[in-house]
Amino acid sequence: MRYKCIRLIVSLLVLGLVAASLAAHPHVFIDSRMKAEIHGDTVTNISAHWTFDRFFTHQVMRDFGLDPSGNFSSDDVAAVKRGAFDNLKNYNYFIYIEVDGREISANDPENFNVKLDADDRLVYTFDIPVEVEVSGSSRKIEVAMYDEEFFVDMAFADDYIEITGTGSVEYEHDIEQRVYDTGIWGPMVRERVVLNLRRRL
């Protein structure tokens, strides 16, 4: 059942993730980016920006009959969301957010959209509401994006973060890499964006 769900999620695409004996390598590749939206002294949203590999792009374009020019209708976007995004709810949308060491849910995304970028690669964007107030002391937001079972390989791009509407907040950010044991696949590296915020003096 687990592998059936994975197939529904990540594509219409992959050649049948039906057995645990499959080779230990990913079938979908994503360049990840994030945006933190700040209004006044509050971080209101963490937005995800995923750019997919060309094989996944081709499969989704074909399976949903999308216009190769990238002129997608609202019905097209809704169909992709239903068929190749919504089931990610079962996997926390591959997003893990901690605020001052406390994990918060990423399971209620908003404003999903799909488009083609200038290189004709498929891009998903969506927002995760967070409402983190920065008042009195510094706050730390950590964002990781990964698939625990490594069928999807996600790595942060060089331009991994955008911060908008800084208002009364100052910030610093960096990427941390942590090695973890996946068991059957052995040690893997997970990346985590660390965003330190404080009230502007």
ROSE-4610 file (N, C-alpha, C; in Angstrom, 1 decimal, always signed):
// ROSE-4610
residu = [M/M/M/R/R/R/Y/Y/Y/K/K/K/C/C/C/I/I/I/R/R/R/L/L/L/I/I/I/V/V/V/S/S/S/L/L/L/L/L/L/V/V/V/L/L/L/G/G/G/L/L/L/V/V/V/A/A/A/A/A/A/S/S/S/L/L/L/A/A/A/A/A/A/H/H/H/P/P/P/H/H/H/V/V/V/F/F/F/I/I/I/D/D/D/S/S/S/R/R/R/M/M/M/K/K/K/A/A/A/E/E/E/I/I/I/H/H/H/G/G/G/D/D/D/T/T/T/V/V/V/T/T/T/N/N/N/I/I/I/S/S/S/A/A/A/H/H/H/W/W/W/T/T/T/F/F/F/D/D/D/R/R/R/F/F/F/F/F/F/T/T/T/H/H/H/Q/Q/Q/V/V/V/M/M/M/R/R/R/D/D/D/F/F/F/G/G/G/L/L/L/D/D/D/P/P/P/S/S/S/G/G/G/N/N/N/F/F/F/S/S/S/S/S/S/D/D/D/D/D/D/V/V/V/A/A/A/A/A/A/V/V/V/K/K/K/R/R/R/G/G/G/A/A/A/F/F/F/D/D/D/N/N/N/L/L/L/K/K/K/N/N/N/Y/Y/Y/N/N/N/Y/Y/Y/F/F/F/I/I/I/Y/Y/Y/I/I/I/E/E/E/V/V/V/D/D/D/G/G/G/R/R/R/E/E/E/I/I/I/S/S/S/A/A/A/N/N/N/D/D/D/P/P/P/E/E/E/N/N/N/F/F/F/N/N/N/V/V/V/K/K/K/L/L/L/D/D/D/A/A/A/D/D/D/D/D/D/R/R/R/L/L/L/V/V/V/Y/Y/Y/T/T/T/F/F/F/D/D/D/I/I/I/P/P/P/V/V/V/E/E/E/V/V/V/E/E/E/V/V/V/S/S/S/G/G/G/S/S/S/S/S/S/R/R/R/K/K/K/I/I/I/E/E/E/V/V/V/A/A/A/M/M/M/Y/Y/Y/D/D/D/E/E/E/E/E/E/F/F/F/F/F/F/V/V/V/D/D/D/M/M/M/A/A/A/F/F/F/A/A/A/D/D/D/D/D/D/Y/Y/Y/I/I/I/E/E/E/I/I/I/T/T/T/G/G/G/T/T/T/G/G/G/S/S/S/V/V/V/E/E/E/Y/Y/Y/E/E/E/H/H/H/D/D/D/I/I/I/E/E/E/Q/Q/Q/R/R/R/V/V/V/Y/Y/Y/D/D/D/T/T/T/G/G/G/I/I/I/W/W/W/G/G/G/P/P/P/M/M/M/V/V/V/R/R/R/E/E/E/R/R/R/V/V/V/V/V/V/L/L/L/N/N/N/L/L/L/R/R/R/R/R/R/R/R/R/L/L/L]
num = [1/1/1/2/2/2/3/3/3/4/4/4/5/5/5/6/6/6/7/7/7/8/8/8/9/9/9/10/10/10/11/11/11/12/12/12/13/13/13/14/14/14/15/15/15/16/16/16/17/17/17/18/18/18/19/19/19/20/20/20/21/21/21/22/22/22/23/23/23/24/24/24/25/25/25/26/26/26/27/27/27/28/28/28/29/29/29/30/30/30/31/31/31/32/32/32/33/33/33/34/34/34/35/35/35/36/36/36/37/37/37/38/38/38/39/39/39/40/40/40/41/41/41/42/42/42/43/43/43/44/44/44/45/45/45/46/46/46/47/47/47/48/48/48/49/49/49/50/50/50/51/51/51/52/52/52/53/53/53/54/54/54/55/55/55/56/56/56/57/57/57/58/58/58/59/59/59/60/60/60/61/61/61/62/62/62/63/63/63/64/64/64/65/65/65/66/66/66/67/67/67/68/68/68/69/69/69/70/70/70/71/71/71/72/72/72/73/73/73/74/74/74/75/75/75/76/76/76/77/77/77/78/78/78/79/79/79/80/80/80/81/81/81/82/82/82/83/83/83/84/84/84/85/85/85/86/86/86/87/87/87/88/88/88/89/89/89/90/90/90/91/91/91/92/92/92/93/93/93/94/94/94/95/95/95/96/96/96/97/97/97/98/98/98/99/99/99/100/100/100/101/101/101/102/102/102/103/103/103/104/104/104/105/105/105/106/106/106/107/107/107/108/108/108/109/109/109/110/110/110/111/111/111/112/112/112/113/113/113/114/114/114/115/115/115/116/116/116/117/117/117/118/118/118/119/119/119/120/120/120/121/121/121/122/122/122/123/123/123/124/124/124/125/125/125/126/126/126/127/127/127/128/128/128/129/129/129/130/130/130/131/131/131/132/132/132/133/133/133/134/134/134/135/135/135/136/136/136/137/137/137/138/138/138/139/139/139/140/140/140/141/141/141/142/142/142/143/143/143/144/144/144/145/145/145/146/146/146/147/147/147/148/148/148/149/149/149/150/150/150/151/151/151/152/152/152/153/153/153/154/154/154/155/155/155/156/156/156/157/157/157/158/158/158/159/159/159/160/160/160/161/161/161/162/162/162/163/163/163/164/164/164/165/165/165/166/166/166/167/167/167/168/168/168/169/169/169/170/170/170/171/171/171/172/172/172/173/173/173/174/174/174/175/175/175/176/176/176/177/177/177/178/178/178/179/179/179/180/180/180/181/181/181/182/182/182/183/183/183/184/184/184/185/185/185/186/186/186/187/187/187/188/188/188/189/189/189/190/190/190/191/191/191/192/192/192/193/193/193/194/194/194/195/195/195/196/196/196/197/197/197/198/198/198/199/199/199/200/200/200/201/201/201]
x = [+0.8/+0.0/+0.9/+2.0/+2.9/+3.4/+3.8/+4.4/+3.4/+2.2/+1.1/+0.9/+0.9/+0.7/+1.8/+3.1/+4.2/+4.0/+3.6/+3.4/+2.4/+1.3/+0.3/+0.9/+1.7/+2.2/+3.2/+4.2/+5.3/+5.3/+4.3/+4.1/+3.4/+2.7/+2.1/+3.3/+4.3/+5.6/+6.3/+6.7/+7.8/+7.4/+8.3/+8.1/+7.6/+6.9/+6.4/+7.2/+6.9/+7.6/+6.8/+7.0/+6.1/+6.8/+8.1/+8.7/+9.9/+10.1/+11.2/+12.5/+12.6/+13.8/+14.3/+13.5/+14.0/+15.3/+16.1/+17.4/+17.3/+18.3/+18.3/+18.7/+17.9/+18.2/+16.9/+16.9/+15.7/+15.2/+13.9/+13.3/+12.8/+12.8/+12.4/+13.4/+13.7/+14.7/+14.2/+14.3/+13.8/+14.8/+14.9/+15.7/+14.7/+15.1/+14.2/+14.6/+13.6/+13.8/+12.7/+12.9/+11.9/+11.8/+10.7/+10.5/+9.9/+10.4/+9.8/+9.1/+7.8/+7.1/+6.9/+7.4/+7.3/+6.4/+5.5/+4.6/+4.7/+5.3/+5.5/+6.6/+6.2/+7.2/+6.8/+6.0/+5.5/+5.9/+6.4/+6.6/+5.3/+4.7/+3.3/+3.3/+4.2/+4.2/+5.6/+5.8/+6.9/+6.5/+7.0/+6.6/+7.6/+7.1/+8.0/+8.0/+9.1/+9.3/+10.1/+9.5/+10.1/+10.2/+11.5/+11.7/+12.1/+11.3/+11.4/+12.4/+12.9/+13.7/+12.9/+13.6/+12.9/+12.1/+12.5/+11.7/+10.3/+10.3/+9.1/+8.2/+8.9/+8.1/+7.4/+8.2/+7.6/+6.4/+6.6/+5.5/+4.2/+4.4/+3.2/+2.6/+3.4/+2.8/+2.0/+2.6/+1.9/+0.6/+0.7/-0.4/-1.5/-1.3/-2.4/-2.7/-2.1/-2.4/-2.1/-1.0/-0.8/-0.2/-0.5/+0.0/+1.5/+2.3/+3.7/+4.3/+3.4/+3.9/+3.9/+3.3/+3.2/+1.9/+1.0/-0.2/-1.2/-1.1/-2.0/-3.2/-4.4/-5.6/-5.8/-6.8/-7.1/-7.5/-8.2/-8.6/-7.3/-6.3/-5.1/-4.4/-4.3/-3.7/-4.4/-5.7/-6.5/-6.3/-6.2/-6.1/-4.7/-3.6/-2.3/-2.3/-2.9/-3.0/-3.7/-4.8/-5.5/-4.7/-4.1/-3.5/-2.0/-1.3/+0.1/+0.7/-0.2/+0.2/-0.5/-1.8/-2.6/-2.3/-1.9/-1.5/-0.3/+0.5/+1.7/+1.3/+0.0/-0.4/+0.0/+0.0/+0.3/+1.8/+2.6/+4.0/+4.5/+3.5/+3.8/+4.3/+3.9/+4.3/+5.9/+6.6/+8.0/+8.7/+7.9/+8.4/+8.3/+9.4/+9.6/+10.0/+9.2/+9.5/+9.5/+10.6/+10.7/+10.9/+10.2/+10.3/+10.8/+12.0/+12.7/+12.7/+12.9/+13.0/+11.7/+10.6/+9.3/+8.8/+8.4/+7.9/+6.5/+6.3/+4.9/+4.4/+3.1/+2.6/+2.8/+3.1/+3.2/+2.1/+1.0/+0.0/-1.2/-1.1/-2.2/-1.8/-1.2/-0.7/-1.8/-1.4/-2.4/-1.7/-2.6/-2.1/-1.2/-1.6/-0.8/-0.9/+0.3/+0.3/+1.3/+1.2/+2.1/+2.4/+3.7/+4.0/+5.3/+5.7/+6.9/+7.9/+9.2/+10.1/+10.8/+11.8/+12.4/+13.1/+13.4/+14.1/+13.1/+11.8/+10.8/+10.8/+11.1/+11.0/+9.8/+9.1/+7.9/+8.2/+7.4/+7.6/+6.3/+6.4/+5.3/+5.6/+4.6/+4.8/+3.5/+3.8/+2.7/+3.1/+2.2/+2.5/+2.1/+2.9/+2.6/+2.4/+1.2/+1.0/+1.8/+2.5/+3.2/+2.9/+2.8/+2.5/+3.4/+4.7/+5.7/+6.0/+5.7/+5.9/+7.3/+8.0/+9.4/+9.3/+9.2/+9.1/+9.9/+10.7/+11.4/+12.7/+12.7/+13.9/+14.0/+15.1/+15.4/+14.5/+14.2/+13.5/+14.3/+14.2/+14.9/+13.9/+13.9/+13.0/+13.9/+13.7/+14.5/+13.5/+13.9/+13.1/+13.9/+13.4/+14.0/+13.0/+13.4/+12.6/+13.2/+12.5/+13.1/+12.0/+12.3/+11.5/+12.2/+11.6/+12.3/+12.7/+11.9/+12.2/+13.1/+13.5/+14.5/+14.0/+12.7/+12.3/+12.4/+12.2/+12.4/+13.7/+14.6/+15.8/+15.6/+15.7/+15.4/+16.7/+17.2/+18.3/+18.1/+18.5/+18.3/+19.2/+18.6/+19.4/+20.3/+21.3/+22.2/+21.4/+20.4/+19.6/+18.4/+18.7/+17.8/+16.7/+16.9/+16.0/+15.7/+14.5/+14.1/+13.3/+13.5/+12.8/+12.2/+10.9/+10.2/+9.5/+9.4/+8.6/+9.2/+10.5/+11.2/+10.7/+10.1/+9.5/+10.5/+10.1/+10.9/+11.8/+12.0/+12.8/+14.1/+15.2/+16.5/+16.7/+17.5/+17.7/+19.1/+19.4/+20.6/+20.1/+20.7/+20.3/+21.5/+21.4/+22.5/+21.8/+22.6/+22.2/+23.1/+22.4/+23.2/+22.9/+24.0/+23.9/+24.0/+23.1/+23.2/+23.1/+24.0/+24.0/+23.0/+22.2/+21.3/+21.3/+20.9/+20.9/+19.6/+19.5/+18.2/+17.9/+18.8/+18.6/+19.0/+18.0/+18.3/+19.1/+19.0/+19.8/+21.1/+21.4/+22.6/+22.6/+23.8/+23.8/+23.4/+22.7/+22.3/+22.5/+22.6/+22.7/+21.4/+20.9/+19.7/+20.2/+19.6/+19.9/+18.7/+19.1/+18.1/+18.5/+17.5/+17.7/+17.5/+18.4/+18.3/+18.2/+17.1/+16.8/+16.7/+17.6/+17.6/+17.1/+16.0/+15.4/+15.4/+15.4/+15.3/+14.7/+14.1/+13.5/+14.6/+14.3/+15.3/+15.3/+16.6/+16.8/+16.6]
y = [-1.2/+0.0/+1.2/+1.2/+2.3/+2.7/+1.7/+2.0/+2.4/+1.9/+2.4/+3.9/+4.3/+5.7/+6.6/+6.0/+6.8/+7.0/+6.0/+6.1/+7.2/+7.2/+8.3/+9.6/+9.7/+11.0/+11.5/+10.8/+11.4/+11.1/+10.5/+10.6/+9.5/+9.3/+8.8/+8.4/+8.6/+8.6/+7.4/+7.0/+6.1/+4.6/+3.9/+2.6/+1.6/+1.9/+0.9/+0.7/+1.5/+1.3/+0.3/-1.0/-2.0/-2.9/-2.8/-3.8/-3.2/-3.6/-3.1/-3.4/-4.3/-4.7/-3.8/-2.7/-1.7/-1.2/-0.8/-0.2/+1.0/+1.3/+2.3/+3.6/+4.2/+5.5/+6.2/+7.5/+8.3/+8.2/+8.4/+8.4/+9.8/+10.7/+12.1/+13.0/+14.1/+15.0/+16.4/+17.1/+18.4/+19.4/+20.5/+21.6/+22.5/+22.6/+23.2/+24.7/+25.5/+26.9/+27.2/+28.2/+28.6/+30.1/+30.6/+32.1/+32.3/+33.2/+33.6/+35.0/+35.0/+36.3/+36.9/+38.2/+38.9/+40.1/+40.2/+41.4/+42.0/+43.2/+43.8/+43.1/+42.5/+41.7/+40.2/+39.8/+38.4/+37.7/+36.5/+35.6/+34.9/+35.3/+34.8/+33.5/+33.3/+32.1/+31.7/+30.4/+29.8/+29.2/+29.7/+29.2/+28.3/+27.2/+26.2/+26.5/+26.3/+26.4/+25.2/+24.3/+23.0/+23.0/+22.8/+22.7/+21.2/+20.6/+19.1/+18.9/+17.6/+17.2/+17.0/+16.9/+16.9/+15.6/+14.5/+13.3/+13.4/+13.9/+14.1/+15.1/+16.2/+17.2/+16.6/+15.8/+15.2/+14.3/+13.5/+12.6/+13.3/+14.4/+15.1/+15.9/+16.5/+17.2/+16.2/+15.0/+14.1/+13.5/+13.1/+12.4/+13.4/+14.7/+15.6/+16.4/+16.1/+16.8/+18.3/+18.7/+20.1/+20.8/+22.0/+22.8/+22.9/+22.5/+22.5/+23.9/+24.9/+26.3/+26.8/+26.0/+26.4/+27.3/+27.4/+28.2/+27.3/+27.1/+26.2/+27.0/+26.3/+26.9/+26.6/+27.2/+26.9/+25.5/+24.9/+23.5/+22.6/+23.0/+22.2/+22.2/+23.3/+23.4/+22.5/+22.6/+21.8/+20.3/+19.9/+18.5/+18.0/+18.8/+18.4/+18.3/+19.3/+19.3/+18.0/+17.7/+16.4/+15.2/+15.1/+13.9/+13.7/+14.8/+14.6/+15.6/+15.9/+16.7/+16.4/+16.3/+16.2/+15.0/+13.9/+12.7/+12.9/+14.0/+14.2/+14.6/+14.9/+15.1/+13.9/+12.7/+11.5/+11.5/+12.4/+12.4/+13.8/+14.6/+15.9/+16.9/+16.6/+17.4/+17.5/+16.5/+16.5/+17.8/+18.4/+19.7/+19.5/+19.9/+19.8/+21.2/+21.8/+23.1/+23.1/+23.7/+23.8/+25.3/+25.7/+27.1/+27.0/+27.5/+27.4/+26.0/+25.1/+23.7/+22.9/+23.6/+23.0/+22.7/+21.5/+21.2/+21.7/+22.3/+22.8/+22.1/+22.0/+21.2/+22.0/+21.2/+21.8/+21.2/+20.7/+19.8/+20.6/+21.9/+22.7/+23.7/+23.3/+24.2/+25.0/+26.2/+27.1/+27.6/+28.0/+28.7/+27.9/+26.6/+25.7/+26.2/+26.2/+26.5/+25.7/+25.5/+24.8/+25.6/+25.6/+26.3/+25.7/+26.2/+25.9/+27.0/+26.7/+27.8/+28.1/+28.9/+29.3/+28.2/+27.1/+25.9/+24.8/+25.1/+24.2/+23.0/+23.4/+22.4/+22.8/+21.7/+21.9/+22.5/+23.4/+24.1/+24.0/+23.5/+23.6/+24.8/+25.6/+26.6/+26.4/+26.6/+26.6/+27.3/+27.7/+28.4/+27.5/+27.6/+27.0/+28.1/+28.4/+29.4/+29.1/+30.0/+29.8/+30.7/+32.0/+33.0/+33.0/+33.3/+33.4/+34.8/+35.3/+36.7/+36.8/+37.8/+38.1/+39.3/+39.1/+40.2/+39.9/+40.9/+40.8/+40.1/+38.9/+38.1/+37.5/+36.8/+36.3/+35.0/+34.6/+33.4/+32.7/+31.4/+30.5/+29.6/+29.7/+28.9/+28.0/+26.7/+25.7/+25.0/+24.9/+24.3/+23.2/+22.0/+20.9/+20.4/+20.0/+19.4/+18.1/+17.0/+15.7/+14.6/+13.5/+12.3/+11.3/+10.8/+9.9/+8.6/+8.2/+6.9/+7.1/+8.3/+8.6/+8.2/+8.1/+8.0/+9.3/+10.4/+11.7/+12.3/+12.8/+13.4/+14.9/+15.6/+17.0/+17.7/+18.7/+19.4/+20.9/+21.7/+23.2/+23.7/+24.6/+25.3/+26.3/+26.8/+27.8/+29.1/+29.5/+30.6/+30.0/+29.4/+28.6/+29.4/+30.7/+31.4/+32.8/+33.3/+34.6/+35.1/+36.3/+36.9/+38.2/+38.3/+39.5/+40.2/+41.6/+42.4/+42.3/+42.6/+42.4/+43.3/+44.5/+45.3/+45.6/+45.3/+45.6/+44.4/+43.5/+42.2/+42.2/+41.9/+41.6/+40.1/+39.6/+38.1/+37.7/+36.5/+35.8/+34.4/+33.8/+32.5/+31.7/+30.4/+29.5/+28.1/+27.2/+25.8/+24.9/+24.1/+23.0/+21.7/+20.9/+19.5/+18.5/+17.6/+16.6/+15.2/+14.3/+12.9/+12.1/+11.3/+10.5/+9.1/+8.1/+6.7/+6.3/+5.9/+5.5/+4.1/+3.3/+1.9/+1.2/+0.8/+0.0/+0.7/+2.1/+2.8/+3.3/+3.2/+3.6/+5.1/+5.7/+7.1/+8.1/+9.1/+10.1/+11.5/+12.5/+13.9/+14.6/+15.2/+16.1/+17.5/+18.4/+19.8/+20.5/+21.5/+22.3/+23.8/+24.6/+26.0/+26.6/+27.3/+27.9/+29.4/+29.9/+31.3/+31.9/+32.8/+33.5/+34.9/+35.2/+36.5/+37.2/+38.5/+39.4/+40.7/+41.4/+42.7/+43.7/+44.5/+45.5/+46.6/+47.0/+48.0/+49.4]
z = [+0.0/+0.0/+0.0/+0.8/+0.9/-0.5/-1.3/-2.6/-3.6/-3.5/-4.3/-4.1/-2.9/-2.6/-3.1/-3.0/-3.5/-5.0/-5.7/-7.2/-7.5/-6.7/-7.0/-6.8/-5.7/-5.4/-6.5/-6.6/-7.4/-8.8/-9.2/-10.6/-11.1/-11.6/-12.8/-13.6/-13.0/-13.6/-13.4/-12.3/-12.2/-12.4/-12.9/-13.5/-12.5/-11.5/-10.7/-9.4/-8.4/-7.1/-6.3/-6.6/-6.1/-5.1/-4.9/-4.1/-3.3/-2.1/-1.3/-1.9/-2.9/-3.5/-4.5/-4.8/-5.8/-5.5/-6.5/-6.2/-5.4/-4.6/-3.6/-4.2/-5.1/-5.7/-5.9/-6.0/-6.2/-7.6/-7.8/-9.1/-9.6/-8.6/-8.9/-8.3/-9.0/-8.4/-8.4/-7.2/-7.0/-6.5/-7.2/-6.7/-5.8/-4.5/-3.6/-3.3/-3.1/-2.6/-1.6/-0.8/+0.1/+0.2/+0.6/+0.8/+2.2/+2.9/+4.2/+4.0/+4.3/+4.1/+5.5/+5.6/+6.9/+6.8/+7.7/+7.7/+9.1/+9.2/+10.5/+11.2/+12.4/+13.2/+13.2/+12.2/+12.1/+10.8/+10.9/+9.7/+9.5/+8.4/+8.2/+7.3/+6.4/+5.6/+5.3/+5.2/+4.6/+3.2/+2.1/+0.8/+0.2/-0.4/-1.1/-2.6/-3.2/-4.6/-5.1/-5.8/-6.2/-7.7/-8.2/-9.6/-9.9/-10.8/-11.0/-12.2/-12.2/-13.3/-14.6/-15.7/-17.0/-17.2/-16.6/-16.8/-16.1/-14.9/-14.2/-14.9/-15.3/-16.1/-17.3/-18.1/-19.3/-18.9/-17.9/-17.5/-17.1/-16.3/-15.8/-17.0/-17.8/-19.0/-19.9/-20.1/-20.9/-20.2/-19.0/-18.3/-18.1/-17.9/-17.7/-18.9/-20.1/-21.3/-21.2/-20.6/-20.4/-21.6/-21.8/-22.9/-22.8/-23.8/-23.8/-23.7/-24.0/-23.9/-22.5/-21.6/-20.2/-19.9/-20.8/-20.6/-20.0/-18.6/-17.9/-17.4/-17.6/-17.1/-15.6/-14.9/-13.5/-13.4/-14.4/-14.4/-14.4/-15.2/-15.3/-14.0/-13.3/-12.0/-11.0/-11.0/-10.1/-10.3/-11.6/-11.9/-11.4/-11.6/-11.2/-9.6/-9.0/-7.5/-7.0/-7.6/-7.2/-7.5/-8.7/-9.1/-8.7/-8.5/-8.3/-7.2/-6.2/-5.1/-3.8/-3.9/-2.6/-1.8/-2.4/-1.6/-0.8/-1.1/-0.2/+1.2/+1.4/+2.8/+3.7/+3.1/+3.9/+4.3/+3.7/+4.0/+4.4/+5.0/+5.5/+4.4/+3.2/+2.0/+1.9/+2.5/+2.4/+3.1/+4.0/+4.6/+6.1/+6.7/+8.2/+8.7/+9.6/+10.1/+11.6/+12.1/+13.6/+13.9/+15.0/+15.5/+16.9/+17.1/+18.4/+18.9/+18.0/+18.4/+18.5/+18.3/+18.3/+16.9/+16.6/+15.3/+15.1/+13.9/+13.6/+12.4/+12.2/+11.1/+9.8/+8.8/+7.4/+6.6/+7.2/+6.5/+6.0/+6.0/+5.5/+4.4/+3.3/+2.3/+1.7/+1.2/+0.5/-0.8/-1.7/-2.9/-3.8/-3.9/-4.8/-6.2/-6.9/-8.3/-9.0/-10.3/-11.1/-12.4/-12.8/-14.0/-14.6/-15.8/-16.4/-16.2/-15.9/-15.8/-17.2/-17.2/-18.5/-19.2/-18.4/-18.9/-19.2/-19.2/-19.5/-18.5/-17.2/-16.1/-15.3/-14.8/-14.0/-12.6/-12.2/-10.9/-10.1/-8.8/-7.9/-6.9/-6.6/-5.5/-4.6/-3.3/-2.3/-1.0/-0.2/+1.0/+2.2/+3.3/+4.6/+5.6/+6.1/+7.1/+8.4/+9.0/+10.2/+11.4/+11.1/+12.1/+13.3/+13.0/+14.0/+14.4/+15.5/+15.9/+16.5/+16.0/+16.5/+17.4/+18.7/+19.6/+20.9/+21.3/+22.5/+22.4/+21.8/+21.7/+20.3/+20.1/+18.7/+18.6/+17.4/+17.0/+16.0/+16.0/+15.0/+14.3/+13.0/+12.2/+11.4/+11.4/+10.7/+9.7/+8.4/+7.4/+6.7/+6.7/+5.9/+4.9/+3.8/+2.7/+2.3/+2.5/+2.1/+2.1/+1.4/+1.4/+2.2/+3.3/+4.2/+3.5/+2.5/+1.9/+0.6/+0.3/-0.7/-2.1/-2.4/-3.8/-4.5/-3.7/-4.2/-3.6/-4.4/-4.0/-4.0/-2.9/-2.8/-2.3/-2.9/-2.5/-2.7/-1.7/-1.8/-2.9/-3.8/-4.8/-4.2/-5.1/-4.6/-4.0/-4.8/-4.3/-3.5/-2.4/-1.7/-0.9/-0.7/+0.2/-0.4/-0.2/-0.5/+0.8/+1.2/+2.3/+1.9/+2.1/+1.6/+2.8/+2.6/+3.6/+5.0/+5.1/+6.4/+7.5/+7.2/+8.2/+9.3/+10.6/+11.8/+12.2/+11.3/+11.6/+10.9/+11.6/+11.0/+11.0/+10.1/+10.0/+9.4/+9.7/+9.1/+8.8/+7.8/+7.4/+6.9/+6.9/+6.5/+6.2/+5.6/+5.4/+6.3/+7.0/+7.8/+7.2/+7.2/+6.7/+7.8/+7.9/+9.0/+8.4/+8.8/+8.4/+9.2/+8.6/+9.4/+8.8/+9.6/+9.2/+8.7/+7.4/+6.8/+7.0/+7.6/+7.8/+6.5/+5.7/+4.5/+3.5/+3.4/+2.4/+2.9/+4.2/+4.8/+5.2/+5.4/+5.8/+4.7/+5.0/+4.0/+4.6/+3.8/+4.2/+4.1/+5.1/+5.0/+5.2/+4.4/+4.5/+5.2/+5.9/+6.7/+6.6/+6.2/+6.2/+7.7/+8.2/+9.5/+9.4/+9.8/+9.7/+11.1/+11.5/+12.8/+12.6/+13.4/+13.3/+14.6/+14.6/+15.8/+15.4/+16.4/+16.2/+15.8/+14.8/+14.4/+15.5/+15.9/+17.0/+16.4]
